[in-house]
Amino acid sequence: MPSPYKRDSRDDPYDASMRNLRKACARRKELDAYPRPFRSKEEQLMVRRLALWWWTSRDPNKPSARAWAKQLGVSHVWLLKLGRIFETDPRRVRRLQAYGDPTLELLRRAKEYTQRMRERGQLRSPRRRVPPAIDPVMERLVRARFAQGWTRWRIVRELFLDLRTVKRILQDVTHNSGQKL
């Protein structure tokens, strides 16, 4: 049976996808369209220094990776990854130690600088998604329809809402009545 594909596109799918990836990367370089960082170089350096400080601490009461990462505003997985990097790359550790001990004042200044850069549009916005405010009229309408016996899916479909919003509106209603969302 002949191939349904044109002769020039019968390459191995992996080769074709790699070729497309190279084209996309070349186009990104051509446009100079690299993603903006989440924080300033100064704050990145301070976070790394504080991560090293935490990693090398011998204090039995040192906070957990999750607690320390939360204070720094980073992922605990990334903090542990930095720890593994510190174990395998002593040159990087020496470079960070050359700056001396980090202080909270330096971190505060770096965060302020990051905030100014973010206001100027030089950085990405944080990933945390703030849920949009729900119109009180819509909230009352959703609750009224739910009280009339409409299902969540019908509310979503007929009022053009997303399921997450409907669940948020109905959260306290269903907790009080004992129904499952």
Helices and strands as residue ranges (DSSP letters): G 7-9, H 13-31, H 41-56, H 65-72, H 76-88, H 90-97, H 104-119, H 136-147, H 152-159, H 163-177
